[in-house]
């Protein structure tokens, strides 16, 4: 599985800051990468721009633009061809694509470093995946499921762009990464459930422990963003850290740049080719979340640095005349709230109950519904899995027919097996037992006491579930008979489960060129959006049938917008 090409390359460590501790590849938490001069302000969008007029009655305050910063207040003006606002996955990919195609690029970032969150990258049919036998053979059906999950409210042109360009974007990245001895693993734990099939193509990039130049990498789960940061540096791109953009600058109807709030005062960056918003999502601003995605407040946000993702790009785009996709925005959710040190908590197809001990949904499903059902059907956002001593046998039996995140493990094509998944979860369950987020008992009554549920209710729920399993038909919630496993033989187990919010994947309306659109669906000259600042490729719900597709979208949109700005797409 290893890919080790070319000679090792020694990386400059200029200003590299190691990030937050990694909780595991599947935990999808956040890491930090990068450098900056110290002492700059880190205010959010509009924070340094003064107070505008009061918002109209009934309108949230962010709908009203702040007072324009006067030219006399500008301490410095910088000219470039492309300004990328945000040094995360999508911003770095945008900067790399634009720079390699001959454009002068400046990247402005509000924090002190580039930022990486999550692990792998999901794309459709990279050359590497196809060579390894992980080809998506029916793209039409996969795209249909994506649109169906989104209530057919996503922009199908953008979904098509992802399905046609994401593999090429991964090819591009892997080719750029060759000098750094990058190896690629393909996740093999994706769902085989015929009702909810996942597509292969989740790429996990890392470096061979024996490769030259390895000491220059932190080698954590956010390696891809770390790699992009170094690749962008190799292209000579200028980074302005701790320099939050607070306003866009327009000349007539065209966006020509942005004003940054730096430690040396306001800096205007004029970009002759365009401004790319790569500022992340809205989940760190309660007022914006209330307006666009109130359901997200029922989950525990795990985005770091805390409070950074305040929708700066969304706000600046609105003030410049851009339109947002229809609300509500979809949240990206994982049922991992109580995983803690265990990166992938044992859940599988097993029975779920609420705090009151009652079963409340069909558990043979994927991570979004599991999370949403917990959020919508419990008062406290807490659920518990219930399974017995045969869980290893039952889980192993289910894997060829099910799988996916928090069902199968993070095993990789050609290097691990279903048996490795069982071994992984044996260790994970033990960790959770030690942490107090999993429970073991010799009777259902004792288990009920441990999880705080009424013993009579939990016992009745388990007995009812066992009856359905024996009958081979779930007349309560229509769970596939394949995944009905009795809870009958002690010891009995339970794991505590709650929903985590990774990000909110809604944003500014964009066209196929990733150019921001106004209220009349007309492109705004000079203004583009990528990553979670951009909208329309998701709606209603997050389609995880292409695992890791949010990162795949970041890579693909960045690759594509750089080519658009260079006149190549």
C-alpha positions as CSV (number, residue, x, y, z in Angstrom):
1,X,0.0,0.0,0.0
2,X,2.9,2.4,0.5
3,X,3.7,4.9,-2.1
4,X,7.2,6.3,-1.8
5,X,8.3,8.2,-4.9
6,X,11.3,10.3,-5.7
7,X,14.0,11.5,-3.3
8,X,13.2,12.8,0.2
9,X,13.0,16.6,0.5
10,X,14.1,18.5,3.5
11,X,11.3,20.9,4.6
12,X,11.8,24.3,6.0
13,X,10.4,24.5,9.5
14,X,9.9,28.2,9.3
15,X,7.4,29.0,11.9
16,X,5.8,25.6,12.1
17,X,3.6,25.2,15.1
18,X,2.6,21.7,16.2
19,X,-1.2,21.4,16.5
20,X,-3.7,20.0,19.0
21,X,-3.3,16.4,20.1
22,X,-4.7,13.9,17.8
23,X,-7.5,11.8,19.2
24,X,-7.3,9.3,16.3
25,X,-7.9,9.2,12.6
26,X,-11.7,8.8,12.9
27,X,-12.2,11.4,15.7
28,X,-12.3,14.3,13.1
29,X,-11.1,16.8,15.6
30,X,-8.8,19.7,14.7
31,X,-5.1,20.3,14.3
32,X,-3.1,23.5,13.8
33,X,-0.3,24.1,11.4
34,X,1.8,27.1,10.5
35,X,3.5,30.2,11.6
36,X,3.1,33.9,12.0
37,X,4.5,37.1,13.5
38,X,3.0,37.5,17.0
39,X,0.8,40.2,18.4
40,X,-1.8,40.7,15.7
41,X,-5.5,41.1,16.4
42,X,-7.7,38.1,15.9
43,X,-11.1,39.8,15.7
44,X,-13.7,38.2,13.5
45,X,-15.3,39.7,10.4
46,X,-16.4,43.2,11.0
47,X,-14.8,43.3,14.4
48,X,-12.5,46.1,13.5
49,X,-14.7,47.8,10.9
50,X,-16.7,49.8,13.3
51,X,-20.4,49.5,14.0
52,X,-22.8,49.9,11.1
53,X,-26.4,50.9,11.3
54,X,-28.7,48.9,13.5
55,X,-30.2,45.8,11.8
56,X,-33.8,46.2,10.6
57,X,-36.4,44.8,13.0
58,X,-36.5,41.0,12.7
59,X,-33.2,40.8,10.9
60,X,-30.1,39.3,12.7
61,X,-27.3,41.9,13.2
62,X,-24.8,40.3,10.9
63,X,-27.1,41.1,7.9
64,X,-26.1,44.8,8.3
65,X,-22.7,45.7,6.9
66,X,-20.3,47.6,9.2
67,X,-19.3,51.1,8.4
68,X,-16.8,51.2,5.6
69,X,-13.2,51.7,6.6
70,X,-11.9,55.0,5.3
71,X,-8.9,55.1,3.0
72,X,-7.2,57.4,5.5
73,X,-7.3,54.6,8.0
74,X,-5.4,52.2,5.8
75,X,-1.8,51.8,7.0
76,X,-0.6,49.9,3.9
77,X,-1.8,48.7,0.5
78,X,-0.5,45.5,-1.0
79,X,-1.0,44.5,-4.6
80,X,-1.3,40.9,-5.8
81,X,-3.2,38.9,-8.4
82,X,-5.1,36.5,-6.1
83,X,-6.0,36.9,-2.4
84,X,-7.0,33.8,-0.6
85,X,-8.7,34.5,2.7
86,X,-8.2,31.5,5.0
87,X,-5.4,29.0,5.4
88,X,-7.3,25.8,5.9
89,X,-7.6,22.8,3.5
90,X,-9.6,24.6,0.8
91,X,-7.6,27.9,1.1
92,X,-4.2,26.1,0.8
93,X,-5.4,24.0,-2.1
94,X,-6.7,27.2,-3.8
95,X,-3.4,29.0,-3.2
96,X,-1.4,26.0,-4.5
97,X,-3.4,25.7,-7.7
98,X,-3.3,29.4,-8.5
99,X,0.4,29.7,-7.7
100,X,1.5,26.7,-9.7
101,X,-0.4,28.2,-12.7
102,X,1.7,31.3,-12.6
103,X,-0.4,33.6,-10.5
104,X,0.9,35.8,-7.6
105,X,-0.9,34.8,-4.5
106,X,-1.3,36.2,-1.0
107,X,-3.0,34.1,1.8
108,X,-4.5,36.0,4.7
109,X,-5.3,34.0,7.9
110,X,-7.0,35.2,11.1
111,X,-5.2,32.8,13.4
112,X,-1.5,32.2,14.0
113,X,-1.2,29.1,11.8
114,X,-2.7,27.1,9.0
115,X,-5.5,24.8,10.2
116,X,-6.3,21.2,9.6
117,X,-9.3,19.3,10.8
118,X,-10.1,15.7,10.3
119,X,-8.3,12.9,8.6
120,X,-8.8,11.4,5.2
121,X,-10.0,12.9,1.9
122,X,-12.8,11.3,-0.1
123,X,-12.8,11.6,-3.9
124,X,-14.2,9.7,-6.9
125,X,-11.8,7.5,-8.9
126,X,-8.4,8.9,-8.4
127,X,-5.9,7.1,-10.6
128,X,-4.3,5.6,-7.5
129,X,-7.7,4.2,-6.3
130,X,-8.5,2.8,-9.6
131,X,-5.1,1.1,-9.8
132,X,-5.8,-0.5,-6.4
133,X,-9.2,-1.8,-7.4
134,X,-11.2,0.8,-5.5
135,X,-13.1,2.2,-8.5
136,X,-16.5,3.7,-8.2
137,X,-18.2,1.8,-11.1
138,X,-21.6,3.4,-10.9
139,X,-21.1,7.1,-10.5
140,X,-24.7,7.8,-11.6
141,X,-26.2,5.9,-8.7
142,X,-23.8,7.4,-6.2
143,X,-24.6,10.9,-7.4
144,X,-28.3,10.1,-7.2
145,X,-27.9,9.0,-3.6
146,X,-26.0,12.2,-2.9
147,X,-28.9,14.3,-4.3
148,X,-31.5,12.2,-2.6
149,X,-29.8,12.7,0.8
150,X,-29.8,16.4,0.1
151,X,-33.6,16.4,-0.7
152,X,-32.7,17.2,-4.3
153,X,-32.0,20.8,-3.2
154,X,-28.3,20.8,-3.9
155,X,-27.0,22.3,-7.1
156,X,-26.6,19.2,-9.3
157,X,-24.0,21.0,-11.5
158,X,-21.7,21.3,-8.4
159,X,-22.4,17.7,-7.5
160,X,-21.4,16.7,-11.0
161,X,-18.3,18.9,-10.7
162,X,-17.2,16.9,-7.6
163,X,-17.9,13.5,-9.2
164,X,-16.0,14.5,-12.4
165,X,-13.1,16.5,-10.9
166,X,-12.3,15.2,-7.5
167,X,-10.3,12.2,-8.7
168,X,-8.2,14.6,-10.9
169,X,-7.7,16.8,-7.9
170,X,-6.3,13.9,-5.9
171,X,-4.1,12.9,-8.8
172,X,-2.7,16.5,-8.8
173,X,-2.0,16.5,-5.1
174,X,-0.3,13.1,-5.1
175,X,1.9,14.2,-8.0
176,X,2.8,17.4,-6.2
177,X,3.5,15.3,-3.1
178,X,5.9,12.8,-4.7
179,X,9.1,14.6,-3.5
180,X,7.9,14.3,0.1
181,X,7.8,10.4,0.0
182,X,4.0,10.4,0.7
183,X,2.3,7.1,1.1
184,X,-1.4,6.5,0.5
185,X,-3.8,4.2,2.3
186,X,-7.4,3.6,1.1
187,X,-10.0,3.1,3.7
188,X,-11.7,-0.3,3.3
189,X,-14.2,0.0,6.1
190,X,-16.9,1.8,4.1
191,X,-20.5,0.6,4.2
192,X,-21.5,-2.4,2.0
193,X,-25.2,-2.0,3.1
194,X,-27.2,-2.2,-0.2
195,X,-29.6,0.4,1.2
196,X,-26.9,2.8,2.3
197,X,-23.8,1.9,0.3
198,X,-20.6,4.0,0.6
199,X,-18.2,4.5,-2.3
200,X,-14.5,3.6,-2.0
201,X,-12.1,6.5,-2.3
202,X,-11.2,7.7,1.2
203,X,-7.5,8.5,0.9
204,X,-5.4,8.8,4.0
205,X,-2.0,10.4,3.3
206,X,1.0,10.0,5.5
207,X,4.8,9.6,5.3
208,X,6.9,6.5,5.5
209,X,8.6,6.5,8.9
210,X,12.0,5.8,7.2
211,X,11.7,8.4,4.4
212,X,14.0,11.3,4.1
213,X,12.6,14.6,5.4
214,X,10.2,12.9,7.8
215,X,11.5,14.9,10.7
216,X,10.0,18.0,9.1
217,X,6.4,16.7,9.6
218,X,4.4,16.2,12.7
219,X,2.9,13.1,11.1
220,X,-0.5,13.5,12.8
221,X,-3.9,12.8,11.4
222,X,-4.0,16.2,9.7
223,X,-1.0,15.4,7.5
224,X,-2.7,16.4,4.3
225,X,-3.1,20.0,5.3
226,X,0.4,20.1,6.7
227,X,1.7,18.8,3.3
228,X,-0.3,21.4,1.5
229,X,1.1,24.2,3.7
230,X,4.6,23.1,2.7
231,X,3.7,22.8,-1.0
232,X,2.3,26.3,-1.0
233,X,5.4,27.6,0.7
234,X,7.4,25.9,-2.1
235,X,5.5,28.0,-4.6
236,X,6.7,31.2,-2.9
237,X,3.2,32.3,-1.7
238,X,3.1,35.0,0.9
239,X,1.3,34.3,4.1
240,X,-0.2,37.0,6.3
241,X,-1.0,35.4,9.6
242,X,-3.0,37.0,12.4
243,X,-4.5,39.2,9.8
244,X,-8.2,38.6,9.7
245,X,-10.1,40.0,6.7
246,X,-12.8,42.4,8.0
247,X,-14.3,43.8,4.8
248,X,-14.2,43.2,1.1
249,X,-13.3,46.1,-1.2
250,X,-15.4,46.8,-4.3
251,X,-14.9,49.0,-7.3
252,X,-18.3,49.4,-8.8
253,X,-19.8,45.9,-8.9
254,X,-16.5,44.1,-8.9
255,X,-14.7,42.9,-5.7
256,X,-11.1,44.0,-6.0
257,X,-9.7,43.0,-2.6
258,X,-10.1,43.0,1.1
259,X,-9.1,45.0,4.2
260,X,-7.2,43.0,6.9
261,X,-6.9,44.0,10.5
262,X,-3.2,43.5,11.4
263,X,-0.9,44.4,14.3
264,X,0.4,47.3,12.2
265,X,-3.1,48.6,11.4
266,X,-5.4,48.1,8.5
267,X,-3.9,46.6,5.4
268,X,-5.6,46.7,2.1
269,X,-4.8,43.8,-0.3
270,X,-5.8,44.6,-3.9
271,X,-6.2,41.4,-6.0
272,X,-6.4,42.0,-9.8
273,X,-7.6,38.4,-10.6
274,X,-9.9,37.7,-7.7
275,X,-10.6,37.1,-4.0
276,X,-11.2,33.6,-2.8
277,X,-13.2,33.1,0.4
278,X,-11.9,30.1,2.3
279,X,-12.9,31.1,5.8
280,X,-14.6,27.9,7.1
281,X,-18.0,27.4,8.5
282,X,-20.5,29.4,10.7
283,X,-20.7,27.2,13.8
284,X,-18.7,29.5,16.1
285,X,-21.3,32.3,15.8
286,X,-24.4,31.6,17.8
287,X,-26.5,34.2,16.0
288,X,-25.6,32.9,12.6
289,X,-26.3,29.3,13.7
290,X,-29.7,30.4,15.1
291,X,-30.6,31.8,11.7
292,X,-29.1,29.2,9.3
293,X,-28.8,25.9,11.3
294,X,-30.5,25.9,14.7
295,X,-30.5,22.1,14.9
296,X,-26.7,22.2,15.2
297,X,-27.0,23.6,18.7
298,X,-28.2,20.2,19.9
299,X,-24.8,18.7,19.2
300,X,-21.5,19.2,20.9
301,X,-19.2,21.3,18.7
302,X,-15.7,20.0,18.5
303,X,-14.2,22.5,16.1
304,X,-10.9,24.0,17.2
305,X,-9.5,26.6,17.7
306,X,-12.7,27.3,19.6
307,X,-14.6,30.4,18.3
308,X,-12.5,30.8,15.1
309,X,-15.2,29.6,12.7
310,X,-17.5,32.6,13.0
311,X,-18.7,32.8,9.4
312,X,-16.4,35.7,8.4
313,X,-16.6,34.9,4.7
314,X,-20.3,34.4,4.8
315,X,-20.8,37.8,6.4
316,X,-18.4,39.6,4.0
317,X,-20.0,38.0,1.0
318,X,-23.5,39.1,2.2
319,X,-22.2,42.6,2.7
320,X,-20.9,42.5,-0.9
321,X,-24.2,41.5,-2.3
322,X,-23.9,37.7,-2.4
323,X,-26.7,35.3,-1.7
324,X,-26.8,32.4,0.6
325,X,-28.1,28.9,-0.2
326,X,-31.5,28.2,1.3
327,X,-31.7,27.5,5.0
328,X,-31.5,25.4,7.0
329,X,-27.9,24.6,6.3
330,X,-26.9,20.9,6.8
331,X,-24.7,20.0,9.8
332,X,-22.0,17.3,9.6
333,X,-22.5,15.0,12.5
334,X,-20.8,12.0,14.1
335,X,-22.1,10.1,17.1
336,X,-18.8,10.3,18.9
337,X,-19.5,12.6,21.8
338,X,-18.3,10.2,24.4
339,X,-15.5,8.5,22.5
340,X,-12.9,10.6,24.3
341,X,-9.6,8.8,23.9
342,X,-11.2,6.0,21.8
343,X,-11.3,7.3,18.3
344,X,-14.0,5.0,17.0
345,X,-16.5,3.9,19.6
346,X,-18.2,0.5,19.2
347,X,-21.7,1.0,17.9
348,X,-22.2,-1.2,14.9
349,X,-25.7,-2.4,14.2
350,X,-26.5,-2.8,17.9
351,X,-29.6,-1.8,19.8
352,X,-29.9,1.8,21.0
353,X,-32.0,3.1,23.9
354,X,-32.6,6.5,25.4
355,X,-32.0,7.6,28.9
356,X,-35.4,6.2,29.8
357,X,-34.4,2.8,28.6
358,X,-36.6,2.7,25.5
359,X,-35.6,1.9,21.9
360,X,-36.4,4.8,19.6
361,X,-35.1,4.2,16.0
362,X,-33.7,1.8,13.4
363,X,-30.0,1.4,14.3
364,X,-28.9,-0.3,11.1
365,X,-28.0,3.0,9.5
366,X,-25.1,5.5,9.1
367,X,-23.7,8.2,11.3
368,X,-25.9,11.2,10.2
369,X,-29.2,9.5,11.1
370,X,-27.8,8.0,14.3
371,X,-26.7,11.5,15.4
372,X,-29.9,13.2,14.3
373,X,-32.2,10.6,15.9
374,X,-30.4,11.0,19.2
375,X,-30.6,14.8,18.9
376,X,-34.3,14.8,18.0
377,X,-35.6,12.0,20.2
378,X,-33.8,12.5,23.5
379,X,-34.1,15.4,25.9
380,X,-30.5,15.3,27.1
381,X,-28.8,14.3,23.8
382,X,-27.7,10.9,25.3
383,X,-28.3,7.4,24.1
384,X,-26.8,4.0,24.9
385,X,-26.0,1.0,22.8
386,X,-27.0,-2.3,24.3
387,X,-25.3,-5.6,23.3
388,X,-24.2,-8.9,24.8
389,X,-21.2,-11.2,25.1
390,X,-21.6,-12.3,21.5
391,X,-20.8,-8.9,20.1
392,X,-17.6,-10.0,18.4
393,X,-19.4,-12.7,16.5
394,X,-22.4,-10.5,15.7
395,X,-20.3,-7.5,14.5
396,X,-18.1,-9.8,12.4
397,X,-21.3,-11.3,10.8
398,X,-22.6,-7.8,10.0
399,X,-19.5,-6.3,8.3
400,X,-19.9,-7.8,4.9
401,X,-23.4,-6.4,4.7
402,X,-23.0,-3.1,6.6
403,X,-20.2,-1.1,7.8
404,X,-19.2,2.5,7.6
405,X,-18.0,5.0,10.3
406,X,-18.5,3.8,13.9
407,X,-19.6,0.4,12.6
408,X,-16.4,-0.8,10.9
409,X,-13.0,0.4,11.9
410,X,-10.4,2.4,10.1
411,X,-8.8,-0.5,8.3
412,X,-7.1,-0.1,5.0
413,X,-7.3,-1.9,1.7
414,X,-4.8,-4.7,1.4
415,X,-3.4,-4.3,4.9
416,X,-6.1,-5.3,7.4
417,X,-9.2,-7.5,7.6
418,X,-12.6,-7.8,9.4
419,X,-10.8,-9.7,12.1
420,X,-8.6,-6.6,12.7
421,X,-11.8,-4.6,13.2
422,X,-12.8,-7.0,16.0
423,X,-9.4,-6.6,17.6
424,X,-9.6,-2.8,17.3
425,X,-13.0,-2.7,19.0
426,X,-11.9,-5.0,21.8
427,X,-9.3,-2.4,22.7
428,X,-11.7,0.5,22.1
429,X,-14.3,-1.1,24.4
430,X,-11.8,-1.6,27.1
431,X,-10.7,2.0,26.9
432,X,-14.3,3.2,27.2
433,X,-14.9,0.9,30.2
434,X,-11.9,2.4,31.9
435,X,-13.1,5.9,31.1
436,X,-16.6,5.3,32.3
437,X,-18.3,5.8,28.9
438,X,-18.9,2.1,28.5
439,X,-20.5,-0.3,31.0
440,X,-20.5,-4.1,31.7
441,X,-22.9,-6.1,33.9
442,X,-24.1,-9.6,34.5
443,X,-27.8,-8.7,34.2
444,X,-29.9,-6.2,32.3
445,X,-31.2,-4.8,35.7
446,X,-27.6,-4.1,36.8
447,X,-26.8,-2.6,33.4
448,X,-29.8,-0.3,33.8
449,X,-28.6,0.9,37.1
450,X,-25.2,1.7,35.7
451,X,-26.6,3.8,32.8
452,X,-29.3,5.4,35.0
453,X,-32.3,3.9,33.1
454,X,-35.4,2.4,34.8
455,X,-34.7,-1.3,35.1
456,X,-38.2,-2.4,34.3
457,X,-38.3,-0.3,31.1
458,X,-34.9,-1.4,29.9
459,X,-35.7,-5.0,30.6
460,X,-39.0,-4.7,28.7
461,X,-37.2,-3.0,25.8
462,X,-34.5,-5.8,25.5
463,X,-37.2,-8.5,25.7
464,X,-39.2,-6.8,22.9
465,X,-36.0,-6.5,20.8
466,X,-35.1,-10.1,21.4
467,X,-38.6,-11.1,20.2
468,X,-38.2,-9.1,17.0
469,X,-34.8,-10.7,16.5
470,X,-36.2,-14.2,16.9
471,X,-39.0,-13.5,14.5
472,X,-36.6,-12.1,12.0
473,X,-38.7,-8.9,11.4
474,X,-38.5,-5.5,13.1
475,X,-42.1,-4.4,13.1
476,X,-41.3,-1.5,15.4
477,X,-38.7,0.3,13.3
478,X,-38.1,-1.8,10.2
479,X,-34.5,-2.6,10.8
480,X,-33.0,-5.0,8.2
481,X,-33.3,-8.5,9.5
482,X,-29.6,-9.1,8.7
483,X,-28.8,-6.7,11.6
484,X,-31.1,-8.1,14.3
485,X,-28.8,-9.6,16.9
486,X,-30.3,-10.7,20.3
487,X,-29.1,-9.3,23.6
488,X,-29.4,-12.6,25.6
489,X,-26.1,-13.9,26.9
490,X,-24.2,-12.1,29.8
491,X,-22.1,-10.2,30.3
492,X,-24.1,-7.3,28.9
493,X,-22.6,-4.1,27.6
494,X,-23.5,-0.5,26.9
495,X,-21.7,2.5,25.5
496,X,-22.8,6.1,26.0
497,X,-23.4,7.9,22.7
498,X,-24.1,11.5,21.8
499,X,-23.8,13.6,18.7
500,X,-20.8,15.8,17.8
501,X,-20.9,18.7,15.3
502,X,-17.9,18.7,13.1
503,X,-18.9,21.6,10.8
504,X,-21.9,23.2,9.1
505,X,-21.6,22.7,5.4
506,X,-23.7,25.5,4.0
507,X,-22.7,28.8,2.5
508,X,-22.6,31.3,-0.3
509,X,-24.3,30.4,-3.5
510,X,-21.7,29.7,-6.2
511,X,-21.7,28.7,-9.8
512,X,-19.7,26.0,-11.5
513,X,-16.7,28.4,-11.6
514,X,-17.1,28.8,-7.8
515,X,-17.9,32.4,-8.4
516,X,-20.2,33.9,-5.8
517,X,-23.8,34.7,-7.0
518,X,-26.0,37.6,-6.1
519,X,-29.7,37.5,-5.4
520,X,-30.5,37.3,-9.1
521,X,-28.1,34.3,-9.5
522,X,-25.6,36.5,-11.4
523,X,-21.9,36.1,-10.7
524,X,-20.2,38.8,-8.7
525,X,-17.0,39.7,-10.5
526,X,-13.8,39.0,-8.6
527,X,-15.4,37.0,-5.8
528,X,-15.1,33.3,-5.3
529,X,-15.8,30.9,-2.4
530,X,-14.5,27.4,-1.6
531,X,-14.7,24.9,1.2
532,X,-17.3,25.5,3.9
533,X,-17.6,29.2,2.9
534,X,-19.2,28.0,-0.3
535,X,-22.7,26.5,-0.6
536,X,-25.1,24.6,-2.8
537,X,-23.3,21.3,-3.1
538,X,-25.0,20.1,0.1
539,X,-28.5,20.8,1.3
540,X,-30.8,19.5,4.1
541,X,-28.4,16.7,5.1
542,X,-24.8,15.8,4.7
543,X,-24.3,12.9,2.2
544,X,-21.7,10.6,3.6
545,X,-22.1,8.0,0.9
546,X,-18.7,9.3,-0.3
547,X,-16.9,9.2,3.1
548,X,-14.6,12.1,3.6
549,X,-16.2,14.1,0.8
550,X,-16.1,17.4,2.7
551,X,-12.4,17.3,2.6
552,X,-12.6,16.0,-1.0
553,X,-14.7,19.1,-1.8
554,X,-12.1,21.3,-0.2
555,X,-9.4,19.8,-2.4
556,X,-11.4,19.8,-5.5
557,X,-12.8,23.3,-5.2
558,X,-9.3,24.6,-4.4
559,X,-7.8,22.8,-7.4
560,X,-10.6,24.0,-9.6
561,X,-10.7,27.7,-8.6
562,X,-7.0,28.1,-9.1
563,X,-7.4,26.9,-12.7
564,X,-10.4,29.2,-13.2
565,X,-8.4,32.2,-12.0
566,X,-5.6,31.2,-14.3
567,X,-8.0,30.9,-17.3
568,X,-7.5,27.2,-17.6
569,X,-11.0,25.9,-16.6
